[in-house]
Amino acid sequence: MAYIKNIWYVAAWADEISDNKLLARKLLDVPVFFFRDTGGNPVALLDRCPHRFAPLSMGIIRGNCIECSYHGLRFDSAGKCVHNPHGDGRIPVRATVPSFPVVERYSAIWLWLGNPEEADPALIPEFDFMEPEQNFVGTGTMHVKGNYLLEVDNILDLSHIEFVHPMFSSPAVSKAQVTHELVDDTVWSRRDIMEDETPPDFIRQAMNVPEGPVDRWLHVHWQAPSYMALFAGGVAAGQPFEHGMVSKQAHWFTPETGQTTHYFYAVTQPRSIGPHGADIVNQGVEVLKAPFQYEDAPIIEAQQSRLGETDLMDLYPIILNVDAASTAARKIIAKKIQSEKSRAV
Ligand code: FES
């Protein structure tokens, strides 16, 4: 499958890699493993020893190095072989492992699989509400047997909540005003529910909305390839949105393969609300887990089983008005992939 290569992808939550704890993960069809050097900095190397191709993630961390568990070659954090326990100890010229640029930001490990010379950390998308110094951040992960763009469709078109997540919904949702907007190769999808809805308690707590009838909104901002910020807000019916409360979530999808995805999601609250914000975000992550796992994932995985290895758009799906944002996002991705291909020629 074709991916945008010269772009940052989220590979893991930062706490998935700790001292002496390796993480092996396939990303964009590439087996990669991560560990921290003695300074605590994340390291990403191809998960394949250049000798007999054993996964290096089965090895042992030795200081700033990884020792292959099969014949003991040792590689440093740049992927250079620094120790050969055999014969005269000479190190073969080709004894290197590709290393990849990584950055730790927003409680996540960001990986660059494209041209390393273009790996500018300034290109990591901005998620100010994910800054842990100013915000409580609760995180979750999920593995989905579906293409990452099916997940992008799912978040950019929240009309599905009426049918897939009755717990998030009410009859007012289908009457929402829906708009989308393109801004500099990013897409906004806005769903404003203005029917004096009295949401279920669950929604009230999860979205931090007031008692009584409310107006609420679900605004999603997408950036390539698959980074979404979801602003779920509510306000006493008839009041301006600026007077309301907003729950800010991150939904990030990284392809594992063309048909499987690593889903990273986060619920946040500003630290200014007080220490109970930590409980709110952790509860938020717990609450979202069940609908993601038992309601979204089954439908996306079933979609994928119908698609097989064929891209959705190659089958000419019918397009509804609710598909405008996801169709725009898919076009931007296709354009970026095409641009990379043209540059490579
Ligand atoms: Fe790694 Fe032989 S396979 S040292």
Residues whose N, C-alpha, C, O or C-beta is under 5 A from the ligand:
A	BS01	FES	C49 H51 R52 F53 A54 C68 Y70 H71 G72 L73
